Amino acid sequence: MTIYGATLDDKVVDIKVDGCVIESVTPAIESPRANDDDVDARGLSVFPGLMNMHSHAPMTLFRGLGDDQPLDVWLNKYIWPAEQKLTDELVYKGTLQACNEMLASGTTAFNDMYFRLPAMAQAVKESGIRARLGLNVFGDGDELDSLDEIMHQCTELGAPLSIAPHSVYTVTERGLRRSAEACKTMGLPMHIHMSETQKEVDDCLREHNCRPWEWLERLGILDMLGTNIIAAHCLHLSENEIRLIGDHHITCVHCPNSNLKLGSGYRFPMLELIDAGANMMLGTDGSASSNNLDMIEVMKTAALLQKGWRGDPTVVPAHQILSIATGGHTIAPGQPACLFLTTAKNTSDLVYATHGESVVMTMVGGKIVYKKQQ
Ligand SMILES: [Zn+2]
C-alpha cells in the first residue's frame, strides 16, 4: 500500500507501507497510478501516531462527573462509588468509546490503568488500536491473586499487561512489594500515579518520614524495576527525587490537562527530569479528569505550561513536544506504520493551531482503522 502525496516536514512524499512497517519514504511522483488500496493524501500532512501513555479508558462513562472538585473529594465522593457499579459490559462500552475517540484524534497506542481488563481487551481488539492494560492494585494487592487468569484472557485477545499499583497513598507497603515482585517475575512494567499533589507528598512524609520516590527507593522498587516503571504526573518533586527518577531512567508521563483541571499544580519540571535522564512522555489521564482524550490538545497545553511558568517562550518548541508525544517515532523506513493524516499544514500548525478534529485518517500497524466521514 502507498500513501501518496502527503506533506512531511514541508516536503511532498510517497510512503510505501509493507505489512506493519514503513518500507520507504520517497519524493512524490507527479501523476501517481494508484492501486485500489492506496491512500490519496494530497493536501494533507502525515505525522507519526501519538502515544497516550496514561489513561483510564472506561472513564469516558464518567465524563463530567464531579467536575471542579479537588482530587481527594473527586475520587472519594464521585469516582470510586461510581466505579463500584461498573460491569464488564459497561467497561467494554466505555473502552470502545475511548479507543474510537483516540483513533479519531491521531492516537495509535495507549497505556492504561483500570480493572475488568479482559472486557477492555475485547474493545481494544475490535477498535484496532494498540494498548497496554494495567491491572489496578489497591491496598495489599489482592487483585494480584487473579493475575495469571487475567493475563491468559488478555493475551488471547492480543493485549499486553502491566501491573498498576494505584499510588503510594492507596497501596500498602505489602501491596507495593507484591506488585513489584510480580512485575519482576512476569517481566511486566509497573504503571503508577506518583507525586500528583502536594497532599500526597505531605501524607507520605508524615507516614513514612520520606517523600514518595524516596519511599519506593527504600522498598527497593527503583533498583528492582528501574526503566520498567511508568509514572504518571511526577509533579511535586524534590531535587533528590528528580535525581532518583533520572538515575533509574524512569518514564514520566506528564498529564497537564488533568493536573490543571484538578488544581494539582502546573510547575511540572519537564526540563529538569529530561536533563536528569528520565524518559519523558505525555498522557491525557481519564476522561473524567481531562474530559477528552485529545493528545493534540495535550501537546499544546504541555508546551505552553513550560513557557508560562518559566517565563521563557523558547523552551519546549513544537517539534520537541511532538517528539515526546510520539515516543520519538518518525515517518521513516523501518518505523512502525502507525501514523495519521491531518489538515494541519506542519508541526507548528498541528501543535499550536489545531486539535484532534483535524485528523482525517489513522493507521495502526499498516491497517487503516479510522477514516473521517466526508
Ligand atoms: Zn490517572
Residues whose N, C-alpha, C, O or C-beta is under 5 A from the ligand:
A	BS01	ZN	D285 G286
